[in-house]
Amino acid sequence: MDSPRPIYNALGGVLLTIVVVRIVTFISKGWRYRTLMKKLGKMGKPMPEHSSLLGHLLAAKTASEELPPQAHSTYILDRIGKNMEGNKNGPPAYYFDSFPVSIPMLIIRDPYIANQVTNYAQVSAEKPDSLKSWFEPITGKGRINLFTQNGQEWKHDHNLFLPFFNNSNLDATMPSVIEQMLIFRNILRKRAQSGEMFRLESLTQLLMNDVIGRVVFNADLGNQTSGSHPLSETMLCQLNIWNNSRILNQHIRNEILERVDAFRDAKARHEQLTFNSILDQALESYYFEPGRKQDDPLDSEFLDILCAQLRMFFLAGYDSTTATMSTCCYLLSKYPEVLAKLRAEHDSVFGRNFAACPGMITENPSIINSLPYTHAVIKEALRLFPPANGLRMGSKDLVLKGRDGTEYPTEGVAVQTCHFSVHRNPAAWPRPLEFLPERFLVGPDHELYPAKGAWRIFEYGIRNCTGQAFVMKEVKAFLAIICREFDFQNCYDEVYADETIDLTNVDNEKAYLVEHGAAHPRGDFPCRVSLSGYVPGDA
């Protein structure tokens, strides 16, 4: 029998080659990034003290040590800026080298500069490759998604799903959304009756999983009534492990194939669906491509793409909206004068019988467009508690310029707009730490009127958030249904009674943002809820 040693030697050689190539690639990248930062530093560009070995990781370590436990990375970026010499609020932008954590970045903290990024077509449309590794646990290893795609690939898939987000289809989804919110309202009534403390986000997460199950798959997941659905359970794991990803893909493939059957059946009966879910819309676009028949099986490549994109839509659809709902309730519990104005607006639009509100939205979804103060409350909550940042890839042709004339080359770096810093920048926002929804209702001559492009939650340009209109509809309906019936009492002092941490560098905010997919309020907003006893018309 021949000895297996030559085979082992060959395999060992291959593995050694792979390891050497990866080491050389890693060293080459590090050298290139560090050299770029050194060059920019010699040009006098703003950045923390730079190390040839560690880049700016020491500055990040120092900033993180000045923050309370689990504080979101956006606070680290904000602290790094404030720790730099000069303006006490930090520079309007600075360079940050965190390799091997990420490629070098230009951190934008001023909307004046951020506007230049999204106004420049090439950069506004380009996402950095480094985003792909962040999204792998969500969409699957090596899978594409609308957040990370670029060029024609992005345009094709964006156009595939875009028709779902037209206003008439969004309005058609609202009865299904309201149905889930009524279940949520009943759960709150039971919580009010018990008087027990609970974490609001645990409930809003179940609510939004059920809403997004209907919106993405046209499926009733029943998380609020029947316990965690397997699809939701595996999606919430967000683990980049082989078995979990395979299970999640199988759940989604089952939903896809079930909707394919329903789609074909509806077409055969010449029936019109009440609304098109995101999956329904994708199937509609797919089967109406020239030369394709409705009884054709789904192409395996298209099925893989669809599976990855639906994973992304599912997470994006529930995660940040869950946080926004909880944040709104938290802030309204802190600011009773804002809650009183909100209730007064709901009285004027929906009438004194607030139990009739859900039916009015179901019958006429456009009625929620008549809630300017509610809209402003949501925008102000998002300003103070932004769930994410904006990230684009720089270009050798784009040199940004600050108000003072400082130039910021973007070649070779990712350009990250730090929403937290921009939204609390006193140069753009008078009284930046105050919760003042009125700032979105005043005219340009008013002192509270925000600077151009200062509110950037959904970003601007061609890669702005496709689902922004739907998010606002959801949260406005949510507040309209619950805010007159319930009062929330935050329980941070009770939950963290023995805590001795310093909150100074998170603006003394007990509900400071923590890492959990999107940024979420710490502790998932511990609270109690009670029936408000509110009498319409008294506000």
N, C-alpha and C positions, 0 to 999 in steps of 0.2 A: 504493500500500500504506500502511495506517495505521501511524503511528509506534508502536513498543512502549514509548515513554517513559512514557505514562500508566500502563501496567501496572507498569513498574519503580517509578514513583513510589508507586503504591498498595502494592506489596509492601514498599518501603522504609518507608512509613508504618506498616504493620502491624508490621514488625520493630522499628522504633523504639518503638512503643507497648509491645510486649512487653518490651523492654529496660528502658524507663522504669518499667513496672509492677513488674518484678522488683527493680529498684534501690530503688524506694520501699518495697516489701514488706520487703526486706532491712534497710533503715534503720529501718523501723518496728519490726521484731522486735528489732533490736539496742537501740533506745532503750527498748523495753518491758522487755527482760531486764535491761539495765543499771540502769534505774530501780527494778526490783524488788529487785535486789541492794543498791542504795544504801539503800533503805528498810529492808531487813533488817539492814544494817550499822548504821544509826542506832539500831535497836532493840537493838543489842548482841549480835546473833546471831553465833556463831563463824564466821569465814571468814578467809582470807588477806587481805593488803592488796589493796584493790580499785582498779582503774583504770577511769575512765569510758570510755576508749577501748579498752583491751585486756582489761577484766574481770580474770580471774585467770590469764590466759595467761602472764604473767611468773612467777607462782608455780610454774606447771607447768614452765616452762623451767628455773627454778632447780633444781627437784626432779629433772628429767631429767638435768641436768648432774652431779648427785651420784650417778648410777647408772652401772653398766657398760653397754657397748654392747648395744642391742637388748632391754634389759630391758622386760618387759611393763608396760603402762600401769597395772596394779594397783599396782606399786611406786611409780609417780609419785603416785597418789592417797594411798598410805600415807605417802610422804615429805612431801607437802604438809601432812598432818595433824601429823606429828612436828616439822615446822619451825615450827609455830605456837606462840606463847607459851603458857606454862602447864605443864600436865602433860607430862613428857618423852615419854610415849607418844602425846601428842596428844589432842584432844577426842574424846568419844564420837561426835560427828557434827559436820559443818561444811558450809557452803554453798560451791558451786563454780560459777563462771560462766566457761564456756569458749566461749561464742558467738564465732564462727560454727561452731566444731567441733561443738558440741552445745547443746541447750537447757540452762538452769541446772539444777543438780542439788543435792540434799541427800545427802551421802555419809555412810552409816551405818557406824560402826566398832565398835559395841557391840551384842551380841545382845539386850540388854534393850530397846533401841529397835527393833531389827529385828523382834522379835516383835510389836510394836504394828502394824507395817506389814502383816504377813501376817495378823494377827488382825482387821484392819479389812476387811470384805468388799469394799467398793467399790474400794479401792486395791489390795487383794490380787489382784483380778481384772482390773485395767486395765494394759495395757502402753502406753508412750508411743509416739507416732507416729514419733519420731526413730529407733526401731529399724528402721523399714522400709528406710531407705537402707543400713543395715549389712547387711541380709539380701538386698538386691537382687542381688549377685553370686551368691548361693546359689540363690535361688528364681526369679530372673528379674525384670527391671525391671517394676514395677507389679503383680507377682504377690503373692498373699496366702499366708500360712503360719501355722501354729499358734502360732509364737512372737510374731507381731505382731498377730494378729487380736484383736478384742474383741467383747464382747456376744454377741448371738444368732448372729452369723456364726461366732465361735469355738466356741460351744456345739455348733452343728450339725456342724462339721467334726471337733471333738474326739470327739463321739459316733460319728461315722462310723468312726473308727480305733480307738476305745477297746477294743472287744472283742478285738483282737489281744493286748492286754496282760493279759488274764486269766491267772491262774496256770497253769491246765491247758494253755492254748495255748502259753505260754512254755515249759513243761516239754516239750511236744511238739516244740518247735524245737531242743531241746538235742542230739539225735543229729546233726543237721546241723551244729551249732556244733562238736561234738566232732570230727566228720569233718575240718573245716578245721583244728582245733587239732592233730590228729595229723600233718597235712601240715607244719604249723609246727614240731612237735617233730622231725620228720625233717630239716628244714632246719637246725635248731639242732645236730643231731648232726653234720651235714656241716661246720658252722662250727666245732664243737669239734674235729673231726678236722684241719681246716686250721690252727687256731690263730691265724688272722688277725683283726685288729681290724675291727669293723664297727659300724654305727649301728643299734641295736636298733629304733628307731622305723621305720626303713625296712622292717623285716620285720613288725612288729606292724601297720603301716599296710596292708600287703598282706593280712595275715591278716584284719583287720577289714573290709577292702573285700569280701573273699570271704564273710565271715559276713553282712555287711549286704546283700550281693547276694542271698543266700538268704532273709534275713529280710524284706527290703523287697519284692523282686520274685519270690521263689521261683525264682531263676536261678543257674546255676553260672557265675560270672565267670572263675574259673581264674587269678586274678592270681598266686597263689603257684606255680603249676605251668606256666602257659603264657605268662607275661608279662602286661603291663598290658592289661586289657580296655578297649576304646574308651570304654565308659560311665565306668569309673573314671578313665581318663586325662582325659577332659573335665571330670568333676566335680572332680578335684583341681586343675584350673587355677583355679577360682573367679574367673574373670575376667568382669567385667561388660561384655563386648564382644559386639556383635551376632552375629558369626559363631559364636563359641564357644557362646553361649547357645542359638542355633538348633540347633547340632550336638547339644548335650546334650539338648535337648528331643526331638530326633528319636530319639536312642538310647532315651530313657525311653518315648516313645510306642510304639516298637517292642516294648519289654518289656511295656507295657500291653496292646497288641493281641494279643501272643502269649499272655498270661495269660487274656485274654478268651476266646480259642479253647479253651484248656485248661479254663477254668471251665465253658464251655458243654458241652464234651465230657464232663466229669466228671458234670455234672448229668444229661445224657442217658443216661449209663450207670449212674446212681444210685450213683456212687462217692463215698466220703468221703475227702477229702485227709488226708494224714498230719498236716499242720498247715496253718493258714491264714497265709500271709505278710500283711504289711500291705496289699499290693495286693489279694490275694485277699479280705481282709476288707472292703476298700472296695467291691470288686465285688459281694460278697455283700450288703452293705447297700444298694447302689445298685439291684441287680436285684430286690430284695425290697420295694422301695417300691411302694405300691398303684398298680395300673394299668400297671406296667411289665412287659414280656415279656422273656424271656431271649434272644430273638433280635433284640431292638431294638439298634440301634447306640448307642454311647455318645454322649450329648449333648455337643456341642462345648464348651459352657461347663464341664460337669463334667470333660471331658478336660483342659481348661486348668488347672482347680483341682487335679485329681489330679496332673498333671505337676509343678506347683509344690510341692505338699505332699510328693511323693515325693522331689524334689530336697532338700527340707529334712530329711526322715527319713534320707536316705542320708548327708548330711554329719553330722547330729547323731548318727547311729548309730555312725559309725566314729571321728570326730575326737577327742572327749574320751576315749573308751574306749582308743584307741591310746595317748594320753598317760598314762592311768592305768596301763596294763599296764607301760609302760616305767618309770614312776616307782616302781611296786612293786618291780620287779627292781633298780632302782638302789638303793633304800633297803635291800633285803634284802642287797645286796652290801656295804653299809656297816655293817650291824648283824647280825653272825653269830649273836648270842644270840637275836634275833627269828626268824631263819631256822631255828634249831634247834627252837624251840618250834612253829613252823609245820609243820616236817617231822614232829615228834612227833604233832601233831594228825592229820595225814594218815595216819600209820601206824595210829593208833587207829581211824580211820574206814574206811580202804580196805584195811588189812592190810599185811603185809610185802612182798608182791609188787606194787610200785608200777606195774609194767607193766599190771596188771589194772584200774587206776583208771579209764581212759577208758571201758572197757566197763561198769564199775559205774555210772558217771554216765549212760551211754546207756540202760541198762536201768532205772535208777531215778533220774531227775533230781532228785528231792526229797532225795537223800542229801547234796547240797551244803548243805542247810539245817542239817546237823549239824556245821558248821565255824565255831563262834563266834570262835575266835581268828583264823582266816583273814578272817572278816568284819571283825574289829577292825583287822587289818593294813591292809585296803583303806581303811577309814574314816580311819585315821590318815594313810595316804599322801595321801588326798584332802584331809585337813585341812591338811597342810603344803604341798601343791601343788594348790590349787583350780584347775580349768580355766576357770572363768567367774565372773561376778558375778550378783547378782539385781537386776532393774530393774523398777520399777513407776511409774505416774503418780500424782502427788499429788492432793489434793482440798482444797477450801476447808473441808470439814467435818473434816479430820483434822489435828490438831495433836499432834505426838509430844512425849513428855516424857522427859527424861533422868533418871538416878538422883538427880541433884542438884536436880531440879525445873526445869531449863532447858527452855523450850518451843521447839519447832521447827515452825513452820507449813509445810505442804506444798503450799499452793495455788500453781499456776503453775510448779512444779518437778517434775522426775523424781526419784524416790527410789531411789538405788542403794545396795544393801548390798554393801560391799566385802568379799568372802569372805576374801581374804588377811588383811586387818586384823582382822576378827572372829575368824578362826581362830587368830590369834597374839596375841590380846588377853589380857594377863596377868590382867585382872579376871575373865575367864571360863575361862581355861585355866592351871592350875598348870604350871610348867615348860613354857611354850608352845613353845619351840624344840626340845624333845627328842622323839624318835620313840618313843612309848610306847603301843602298841596296848592295853595293860592298862587305860588310862583308859576304854575303852568296855566293860569287863567288870566293873568294880567297882561297889559299891552307893553310894547317896546319901551315906553317912557317910564315905566314903573321900576323902582329900585330892585325888585325881586326878579325881574325878567331875566331868564338865563341867557348866557352867551350862545352864539350860533354853534350848533353841533355839540353842545356841552352834555346833553343827555344822549347816551350812546348804547343803551342796553341791547338794542337789536342791530346796532351798527348801521352803516350807510354804504352806498355803492352797490355794485352788482351782486356782491356776496352778503347782502343784508339778510336778516332772518326771514325765511320764507313763511314761517308760521306765526309771525308777530300779530297779525289781525285776529287769528283764532285764539291766541293766548289772552289777548285783551277781552275778547268776548267771554271766554270762560271765567276769568277772574271777576269781571263786572257782574256776570250772572250769579256767581258764587256769593259775592258781597250783598247783592240785592236780595238773595234768598235768606241769608242768615243774620245780617247785621241788625235788623230791627227786632228780631225775636230773641237774640242771645247776647249776653255780656260775658266776656272772657276776663279772667283774673290771672295774670301771670304769676307763676310760682317759683321764679328763679331764686328769690331769697330763701324759700323753704328748701328747695332741692340742694342749693349750694350754701347752706347756712354755715357750715364749718370751713368754708373756703377762705383762704388768706392771700389769694393771688392779686397782683397789681394789674388793673384794667386801664391804666393811664394811656398806654400806647394803642389801645383799641377804642379810643374816645370814650372811655368809661362805660362801654356798652356791655351789659350782662349777656345779651343775646348775640355776642360777636360771631362772625362767620367762621365756620369750620369746613374742612375738606370732606366731601361726601358726594362724589360725582360733581354736580354743580355745588356752589357755595350754599350752605344751609345755616340757619341760626343754631347756635349751640344748644345742645340738649333737646333738639326737636320741639322747642317751645313747650315746656312743662306748664300746665295751666289747669284751672277749673272753669267750668262753664255753668251759667245759670240762666234761667228765663229772665229776660230783661224787665218785664212788666211795662215796657214802653207803650205809651198811648200815642198813636199817630196824630200829628198835628200839634203836639206840645213842644216840639223842638223850636 
